[in-house]
């Protein structure tokens, strides 16, 4: 299960054209999330817990919970590795 995350101060996020775009101001690099990543980010920003997000995405895409959970773990690891989200012991706070 992905750890709770928060957005670091050097990252700006916006929804553009139905996808989440993340701008790393320190590196001058931007990233965009695909539709599943955007849905994850949006649901997390709304305060949904991990299990509820997995259930929602699995139902929407008619994919097994196991596949969705594995994909979200991979996404969470990639976001953390890129410095776009950091673990937050206080809970999921992606909305800044």
C-alpha positions as CSV (number, residue, x, y, z in Angstrom):
1,X,0.0,0.0,0.0
2,X,1.5,3.4,-0.9
3,X,2.5,5.6,2.1
4,X,0.5,8.7,2.7
5,X,2.0,11.6,0.7
6,X,2.2,15.4,0.6
7,X,3.3,17.7,-2.1
8,X,6.7,19.3,-1.4
9,X,6.9,23.1,-1.5
10,X,9.0,23.1,-4.8
11,X,6.2,21.2,-6.7
12,X,3.3,23.0,-8.3
13,X,0.3,21.0,-9.5
14,X,-2.5,21.9,-11.8
15,X,-5.2,20.0,-13.7
16,X,-4.9,20.9,-17.4
17,X,-7.0,19.2,-20.1
18,X,-8.2,16.5,-17.7
19,X,-4.8,15.4,-16.5
20,X,-2.7,16.4,-13.5
21,X,0.5,18.3,-14.4
22,X,3.3,18.6,-11.8
23,X,6.0,21.2,-12.2
24,X,9.2,20.7,-10.2
25,X,10.4,24.3,-9.7
26,X,13.8,23.3,-8.5
27,X,14.6,21.3,-11.6
28,X,12.5,23.2,-14.1
29,X,10.9,19.8,-15.1
30,X,7.3,19.0,-15.6
31,X,5.5,15.7,-15.5
32,X,1.9,14.7,-16.4
33,X,-0.1,11.8,-15.0
34,X,-2.1,9.5,-17.2
35,X,-5.9,9.1,-16.6
36,X,-5.3,6.5,-13.9
37,X,-2.7,8.6,-12.2
38,X,-4.9,11.7,-12.4
39,X,-7.7,9.8,-10.8
40,X,-5.5,8.5,-8.0
41,X,-4.2,12.0,-7.4
42,X,-7.6,13.6,-7.4
43,X,-9.2,11.0,-5.1
44,X,-6.2,11.2,-2.7
45,X,-6.5,15.0,-2.7
46,X,-10.2,14.6,-1.7
47,X,-9.0,12.7,1.3
48,X,-10.0,9.2,0.3
49,X,-8.1,6.4,2.0
50,X,-6.0,4.0,0.0
51,X,-8.4,1.1,0.0
52,X,-11.3,3.3,-1.2
53,X,-9.1,4.6,-4.0
54,X,-8.2,1.1,-5.1
55,X,-11.9,0.1,-5.0
56,X,-12.9,3.1,-7.1
57,X,-10.3,2.7,-9.7
58,X,-10.8,-1.1,-9.9
59,X,-14.5,-0.6,-10.4
60,X,-14.1,2.1,-13.0
61,X,-11.6,0.2,-15.1
62,X,-13.0,-3.2,-14.4
63,X,-9.6,-4.4,-13.3
64,X,-8.7,-6.6,-10.3
65,X,-7.9,-4.9,-7.0
66,X,-4.6,-6.7,-7.0
67,X,-3.6,-5.1,-10.3
68,X,-4.7,-1.7,-9.2
69,X,-2.9,-1.9,-5.9
70,X,0.3,-3.0,-7.6
71,X,0.0,-0.1,-10.1
72,X,-0.6,2.4,-7.4
73,X,2.4,1.2,-5.4
74,X,4.5,1.6,-8.5
75,X,3.1,5.1,-9.1
76,X,3.7,6.1,-5.4
77,X,7.3,4.9,-5.6
78,X,7.9,6.8,-8.9
79,X,6.4,10.0,-7.4
80,X,8.6,9.7,-4.4
81,X,11.7,8.9,-6.4
82,X,11.2,11.9,-8.6
83,X,10.7,14.2,-5.5
84,X,7.1,15.0,-6.5
85,X,5.5,13.6,-3.4
86,X,7.0,12.8,0.0
87,X,5.7,10.5,2.7
88,X,3.5,12.3,5.3
89,X,2.9,10.7,8.6
90,X,-0.2,12.9,9.1
91,X,-2.1,11.4,6.2
92,X,-2.7,11.9,2.6
93,X,-2.5,15.6,1.6
94,X,-2.0,16.1,-2.1
95,X,-4.2,19.2,-2.4
96,X,-1.8,22.0,-1.3
